[in-house]
Amino acid sequence: MLTFTDDEFKAEIEADTGLRPGWAPESFRDPPADVRQSLARIAANPFIPPKDHVRVYSVTDGSLTEIT
């Protein structure tokens, strides 16, 4: 598995595109917790309609886990 830091990831994007990302890349060490965090960000945005059900797909075993 290839691993690298957030700063290395941003530097690679900058090297490939010439653009410096203004966002903070995050890894998915705990997919359910990360999805909950993303959902909270989306819910706080008044321009995005709410979604009641979100599922995370596991590429390792093909399962779907519903995040509430």
C-alpha positions in Angstrom: 0.0 0.0 0.0 1.3 3.4 -0.9 1.2 6.0 1.9 2.1 9.6 2.1 1.4 12.7 4.2 -1.2 15.3 3.5 1.6 17.8 2.6 3.1 15.3 0.1 -0.3 14.7 -1.4 -0.9 18.5 -1.8 2.6 18.9 -3.3 1.9 16.1 -5.8 -1.3 17.9 -6.9 0.6 21.1 -7.3 3.3 19.4 -9.3 0.8 17.7 -11.6 -1.6 20.7 -12.1 0.3 23.8 -11.1 -2.5 24.6 -8.6 -2.0 24.6 -4.8 -5.0 23.0 -3.1 -6.7 25.4 -0.7 -8.3 22.5 1.2 -7.0 20.0 3.6 -6.8 16.5 2.2 -7.7 13.8 4.7 -7.2 10.1 4.7 -9.9 7.6 5.6 -8.5 5.8 8.6 -12.0 5.4 10.1 -14.5 5.6 7.1 -17.7 5.8 9.2 -16.3 8.6 11.4 -15.0 10.4 8.3 -18.3 10.1 6.5 -20.1 11.5 9.6 -17.8 14.5 9.6 -18.4 15.0 5.9 -22.2 14.7 6.4 -22.0 17.4 9.2 -20.2 19.7 6.8 -22.8 19.1 4.1 -25.7 19.5 6.5 -24.3 22.9 7.6 -24.4 24.1 4.0 -27.7 25.8 3.2 -27.3 25.2 -0.5 -27.2 21.4 -0.4 -30.4 19.5 0.1 -30.4 17.1 3.0 -29.9 13.3 2.5 -31.3 10.8 4.9 -29.3 7.8 4.0 -25.6 7.5 3.1 -23.7 4.3 2.7 -19.9 3.6 2.6 -18.7 1.0 0.1 -15.8 -1.2 1.2 -13.4 -1.9 -1.7 -11.9 -4.8 0.3 -15.0 -6.9 0.8 -17.7 -5.2 -1.3 -20.0 -4.5 1.6 -22.1 -1.4 2.1 -22.4 0.2 5.6 -25.1 2.7 6.3 -23.9 5.8 8.2 -26.4 7.6 10.3 
